Amino acid sequence: MTDNSDNRKVLARIPISVRWRDMDSMGHVNNAKYISYLEEARVRWMLTVPGIAMTDRIAPVVAANNINYKRPLTWPNDVVVELYVDRLGTSSVTIGHRIVSATDDSVLYSDGNVVVVWMDTQTGQSAPLPEAVRNASA
């Protein structure tokens, strides 16, 4: 896949339409909605990884979220969420993200990263990062 401006391999570019209900009383997209956009993009990407199901015993959970808000996002608008790997760990992956304009990649609304840890849903303990995720992220 293409590289972003930081020369990292882009895992996915997921289009998202801003909805009227995403806006707050200040006339721009509420900060919490950015997290929803990022979640939607991550889940859509994970569903493309062969052998990964969100209902497996070993499943991903978010351990940390970092979002840098660069400029206000308003309605109507279409954006693209770019996902890329910042770091592969033993049981986690740090997924970098950028939210950019769907018509101009140079218009950056936010960037940051999220740490996703794989855990055993029955024991609550971390589990090794699935090979399918490691291979898709390399």
C-alpha atoms as an extended CHARMM CRD file, in Angstrom:
* protein
*
       138  EXT
         1         1  MET       CA              0.0000000000        0.0000000000        0.0000000000  PROA      1               0.0000000000
         2         2  THR       CA              1.0880000000        3.5980000000       -0.4300000000  PROA      2               0.0000000000
         3         3  ASP       CA              3.1690000000        5.4490000000        2.1190000000  PROA      3               0.0000000000
         4         4  ASN       CA              1.9550000000        8.4920000000        4.0200000000  PROA      4               0.0000000000
         5         5  SER       CA              3.9490000000       11.6860000000        4.4240000000  PROA      5               0.0000000000
         6         6  ASP       CA              5.9940000000       10.0620000000        7.2170000000  PROA      6               0.0000000000
         7         7  ASN       CA              7.0700000000        7.2130000000        4.8820000000  PROA      7               0.0000000000
         8         8  ARG       CA              5.3720000000        4.5080000000        6.9480000000  PROA      8               0.0000000000
         9         9  LYS       CA              3.5270000000        1.6400000000        5.3040000000  PROA      9               0.0000000000
        10        10  VAL       CA             -0.1760000000        2.4340000000        5.2930000000  PROA      10              0.0000000000
        11        11  LEU       CA             -2.2270000000       -0.5580000000        6.4450000000  PROA      11              0.0000000000
        12        12  ALA       CA             -5.5300000000        0.9250000000        5.3880000000  PROA      12              0.0000000000
        13        13  ARG       CA             -7.2240000000        4.0810000000        4.1640000000  PROA      13              0.0000000000
        14        14  ILE       CA            -10.8090000000        4.0240000000        5.4000000000  PROA      14              0.0000000000
        15        15  PRO       CA            -13.2950000000        6.6530000000        4.1780000000  PROA      15              0.0000000000
        16        16  ILE       CA            -15.6440000000        8.1140000000        6.7930000000  PROA      16              0.0000000000
        17        17  SER       CA            -18.4860000000       10.5780000000        6.2310000000  PROA      17              0.0000000000
        18        18  VAL       CA            -18.9600000000       13.2040000000        8.9110000000  PROA      18              0.0000000000
        19        19  ARG       CA            -22.5550000000       13.2270000000       10.1310000000  PROA      19              0.0000000000
        20        20  TRP       CA            -24.5380000000       16.2030000000       11.3470000000  PROA      20              0.0000000000
        21        21  ARG       CA            -24.9760000000       14.5140000000       14.7400000000  PROA      21              0.0000000000
        22        22  ASP       CA            -21.1650000000       14.3290000000       15.1450000000  PROA      22              0.0000000000
        23        23  MET       CA            -21.0110000000       18.0930000000       15.7060000000  PROA      23              0.0000000000
        24        24  ASP       CA            -21.1690000000       19.7730000000       19.0880000000  PROA      24              0.0000000000
        25        25  SER       CA            -22.5260000000       23.1450000000       20.1650000000  PROA      25              0.0000000000
        26        26  MET       CA            -19.2610000000       24.7920000000       19.0660000000  PROA      26              0.0000000000
        27        27  GLY       CA            -20.0330000000       23.9250000000       15.4220000000  PROA      27              0.0000000000
        28        28  HSD       CA            -17.3050000000       21.3260000000       14.9090000000  PROA      28              0.0000000000
        29        29  VAL       CA            -16.9720000000       17.5620000000       15.3290000000  PROA      29              0.0000000000
        30        30  ASN       CA            -16.8660000000       16.6410000000       19.0140000000  PROA      30              0.0000000000
        31        31  ASN       CA            -13.4820000000       15.3150000000       20.1500000000  PROA      31              0.0000000000
        32        32  ALA       CA            -15.0110000000       11.9900000000       21.2500000000  PROA      32              0.0000000000
        33        33  LYS       CA            -16.2360000000       11.3380000000       17.7020000000  PROA      33              0.0000000000
        34        34  TYR       CA            -12.6300000000       11.1940000000       16.4950000000  PROA      34              0.0000000000
        35        35  ILE       CA            -12.2110000000        8.1050000000       18.7020000000  PROA      35              0.0000000000
        36        36  SER       CA            -15.2720000000        6.5650000000       17.0180000000  PROA      36              0.0000000000
        37        37  TYR       CA            -13.8300000000        7.2710000000       13.5640000000  PROA      37              0.0000000000
        38        38  LEU       CA            -10.5390000000        5.6360000000       14.5780000000  PROA      38              0.0000000000
        39        39  GLU       CA            -12.3070000000        2.6190000000       16.0690000000  PROA      39              0.0000000000
        40        40  GLU       CA            -14.3490000000        2.1600000000       12.8920000000  PROA      40              0.0000000000
        41        41  ALA       CA            -11.1870000000        2.2530000000       10.7760000000  PROA      41              0.0000000000
        42        42  ARG       CA             -9.3020000000       -0.2240000000       13.0230000000  PROA      42              0.0000000000
        43        43  VAL       CA            -12.1910000000       -2.7030000000       13.0700000000  PROA      43              0.0000000000
        44        44  ARG       CA            -12.6150000000       -2.4800000000        9.2980000000  PROA      44              0.0000000000
        45        45  TRP       CA             -8.8690000000       -3.1100000000        8.8550000000  PROA      45              0.0000000000
        46        46  MET       CA             -8.8110000000       -6.0200000000       11.3230000000  PROA      46              0.0000000000
        47        47  LEU       CA            -11.7070000000       -7.6730000000        9.5230000000  PROA      47              0.0000000000
        48        48  THR       CA             -9.5280000000       -7.8010000000        6.3810000000  PROA      48              0.0000000000
        49        49  VAL       CA             -6.7690000000       -9.7280000000        8.1830000000  PROA      49              0.0000000000
        50        50  PRO       CA             -7.1870000000      -13.4320000000        7.3560000000  PROA      50              0.0000000000
        51        51  GLY       CA             -7.8620000000      -15.6000000000       10.4040000000  PROA      51              0.0000000000
        52        52  ILE       CA             -8.7960000000      -12.7350000000       12.7400000000  PROA      52              0.0000000000
        53        53  ALA       CA            -12.2910000000      -12.5240000000       14.2190000000  PROA      53              0.0000000000
        54        54  MET       CA            -13.3950000000      -10.0030000000       16.7970000000  PROA      54              0.0000000000
        55        55  THR       CA            -15.1760000000      -12.7970000000       18.6950000000  PROA      55              0.0000000000
        56        56  ASP       CA            -12.1600000000      -15.1260000000       19.1190000000  PROA      56              0.0000000000
        57        57  ARG       CA            -11.0250000000      -16.1380000000       22.6050000000  PROA      57              0.0000000000
        58        58  ILE       CA             -7.8230000000      -14.1900000000       21.9190000000  PROA      58              0.0000000000
        59        59  ALA       CA             -9.0970000000      -10.7150000000       21.0550000000  PROA      59              0.0000000000
        60        60  PRO       CA             -7.8040000000       -7.1340000000       20.7490000000  PROA      60              0.0000000000
        61        61  VAL       CA             -8.4630000000       -4.5010000000       23.4030000000  PROA      61              0.0000000000
        62        62  VAL       CA             -7.4320000000       -0.8580000000       23.4270000000  PROA      62              0.0000000000
        63        63  ALA       CA             -4.7980000000       -0.1190000000       26.0820000000  PROA      63              0.0000000000
        64        64  ALA       CA             -4.0210000000        3.5120000000       25.2130000000  PROA      64              0.0000000000
        65        65  ASN       CA             -5.2430000000        6.2530000000       22.8940000000  PROA      65              0.0000000000
        66        66  ASN       CA             -3.3110000000        9.3370000000       21.7950000000  PROA      66              0.0000000000
        67        67  ILE       CA             -4.9740000000       11.9430000000       19.5950000000  PROA      67              0.0000000000
        68        68  ASN       CA             -3.4870000000       15.2470000000       18.5160000000  PROA      68              0.0000000000
        69        69  TYR       CA             -6.1950000000       17.5820000000       17.2530000000  PROA      69              0.0000000000
        70        70  LYS       CA             -4.7230000000       19.6690000000       14.4460000000  PROA      70              0.0000000000
        71        71  ARG       CA             -7.7110000000       21.5920000000       13.0630000000  PROA      71              0.0000000000
        72        72  PRO       CA            -11.4820000000       21.6610000000       13.5180000000  PROA      72              0.0000000000
        73        73  LEU       CA            -13.5090000000       19.1960000000       11.4830000000  PROA      73              0.0000000000
        74        74  THR       CA            -16.9670000000       20.3420000000       10.3990000000  PROA      74              0.0000000000
        75        75  TRP       CA            -20.0270000000       19.0230000000        8.6260000000  PROA      75              0.0000000000
        76        76  PRO       CA            -20.5560000000       18.3920000000        5.7580000000  PROA      76              0.0000000000
        77        77  ASN       CA            -17.2850000000       16.6230000000        5.1270000000  PROA      77              0.0000000000
        78        78  ASP       CA            -15.6960000000       13.3550000000        4.1080000000  PROA      78              0.0000000000
        79        79  VAL       CA            -12.4260000000       12.2150000000        5.6250000000  PROA      79              0.0000000000
        80        80  VAL       CA            -10.0330000000        9.3150000000        5.3050000000  PROA      80              0.0000000000
        81        81  VAL       CA             -8.5330000000        7.5510000000        8.3000000000  PROA      81              0.0000000000
        82        82  GLU       CA             -5.0470000000        6.2510000000        7.5250000000  PROA      82              0.0000000000
        83        83  LEU       CA             -3.6810000000        3.4790000000        9.7150000000  PROA      83              0.0000000000
        84        84  TYR       CA             -0.0450000000        2.3940000000        9.8920000000  PROA      84              0.0000000000
        85        85  VAL       CA              2.2140000000        0.4730000000       12.2770000000  PROA      85              0.0000000000
        86        86  ASP       CA              4.3160000000        2.4480000000       14.7350000000  PROA      86              0.0000000000
        87        87  ARG       CA              5.4950000000       -0.5840000000       16.7210000000  PROA      87              0.0000000000
        88        88  LEU       CA              5.0110000000       -4.3510000000       16.8770000000  PROA      88              0.0000000000
        89        89  GLY       CA              5.3480000000       -5.8820000000       20.3350000000  PROA      89              0.0000000000
        90        90  THR       CA              5.0440000000       -9.3390000000       21.8170000000  PROA      90              0.0000000000
        91        91  SER       CA              1.3400000000       -9.0230000000       22.5780000000  PROA      91              0.0000000000
        92        92  SER       CA              0.5410000000       -5.5980000000       21.1780000000  PROA      92              0.0000000000
        93        93  VAL       CA              0.6640000000       -3.3670000000       18.1560000000  PROA      93              0.0000000000
        94        94  THR       CA              0.8700000000        0.4090000000       18.2360000000  PROA      94              0.0000000000
        95        95  ILE       CA             -1.1960000000        1.6580000000       15.3290000000  PROA      95              0.0000000000
        96        96  GLY       CA             -0.4880000000        5.1670000000       14.1370000000  PROA      96              0.0000000000
        97        97  HSD       CA             -3.3520000000        7.1000000000       12.6270000000  PROA      97              0.0000000000
        98        98  ARG       CA             -4.0780000000       10.2290000000       10.6580000000  PROA      98              0.0000000000
        99        99  ILE       CA             -7.4430000000       11.7350000000        9.8030000000  PROA      99              0.0000000000
       100       100  VAL       CA             -7.1470000000       13.6840000000        6.5600000000  PROA      100             0.0000000000
       101       101  SER       CA             -9.4720000000       15.3020000000        4.0540000000  PROA      101             0.0000000000
       102       102  ALA       CA            -10.8820000000       12.8510000000        1.5160000000  PROA      102             0.0000000000
       103       103  THR       CA            -10.0530000000       15.3240000000       -1.2610000000  PROA      103             0.0000000000
       104       104  ASP       CA             -6.6600000000       16.5930000000       -0.0650000000  PROA      104             0.0000000000
       105       105  ASP       CA             -4.2440000000       14.4530000000        1.9980000000  PROA      105             0.0000000000
       106       106  SER       CA             -2.3580000000       17.5780000000        3.0560000000  PROA      106             0.0000000000
       107       107  VAL       CA             -5.3560000000       18.7170000000        5.1480000000  PROA      107             0.0000000000
       108       108  LEU       CA             -4.6390000000       17.0070000000        8.4760000000  PROA      108             0.0000000000
       109       109  TYR       CA             -7.3830000000       17.0220000000       11.1080000000  PROA      109             0.0000000000
       110       110  SER       CA             -5.6650000000       14.7740000000       13.6420000000  PROA      110             0.0000000000
       111       111  ASP       CA             -2.8860000000       12.2900000000       14.1670000000  PROA      111             0.0000000000
       112       112  GLY       CA             -1.6360000000       10.0580000000       16.9520000000  PROA      112             0.0000000000
       113       113  ASN       CA             -1.6550000000        6.3880000000       17.8330000000  PROA      113             0.0000000000
       114       114  VAL       CA             -3.4350000000        3.6670000000       19.7330000000  PROA      114             0.0000000000
       115       115  VAL       CA             -1.9570000000        0.6790000000       21.5380000000  PROA      115             0.0000000000
       116       116  VAL       CA             -3.9460000000       -2.5010000000       20.9520000000  PROA      116             0.0000000000
       117       117  VAL       CA             -3.1710000000       -5.5050000000       23.1540000000  PROA      117             0.0000000000
       118       118  TRP       CA             -4.3230000000       -9.0270000000       22.4530000000  PROA      118             0.0000000000
       119       119  MET       CA             -5.7270000000      -10.7600000000       25.5000000000  PROA      119             0.0000000000
       120       120  ASP       CA             -7.2620000000      -14.0440000000       26.4920000000  PROA      120             0.0000000000
       121       121  THR       CA            -10.8880000000      -13.1210000000       27.1140000000  PROA      121             0.0000000000
       122       122  GLN       CA            -11.3160000000      -15.9680000000       29.6020000000  PROA      122             0.0000000000
       123       123  THR       CA             -8.3000000000      -15.2300000000       31.8080000000  PROA      123             0.0000000000
       124       124  GLY       CA             -7.9000000000      -11.4900000000       31.2350000000  PROA      124             0.0000000000
       125       125  GLN       CA             -4.1720000000      -12.0050000000       30.6130000000  PROA      125             0.0000000000
       126       126  SER       CA             -2.2580000000      -10.6960000000       27.6210000000  PROA      126             0.0000000000
       127       127  ALA       CA             -1.6960000000      -13.1530000000       24.7940000000  PROA      127             0.0000000000
       128       128  PRO       CA              0.8560000000      -13.2700000000       21.9780000000  PROA      128             0.0000000000
       129       129  LEU       CA              0.1290000000      -11.0660000000       19.0020000000  PROA      129             0.0000000000
       130       130  PRO       CA             -1.4790000000      -13.3150000000       16.3670000000  PROA      130             0.0000000000
       131       131  GLU       CA              0.8710000000      -14.1600000000       13.4980000000  PROA      131             0.0000000000
       132       132  ALA       CA             -1.7910000000      -13.0370000000       11.0230000000  PROA      132             0.0000000000
       133       133  VAL       CA             -1.7070000000       -9.5440000000       12.5380000000  PROA      133             0.0000000000
       134       134  ARG       CA              2.0940000000       -9.5350000000       12.6710000000  PROA      134             0.0000000000
       135       135  ASN       CA              2.2850000000      -10.5830000000        9.0050000000  PROA      135             0.0000000000
       136       136  ALA       CA             -0.3270000000       -8.0320000000        7.9090000000  PROA      136             0.0000000000
       137       137  SER       CA              1.5080000000       -5.3090000000        9.7970000000  PROA      137             0.0000000000
       138       138  ALA       CA              5.0110000000       -6.0360000000        8.4900000000  PROA      138             0.0000000000
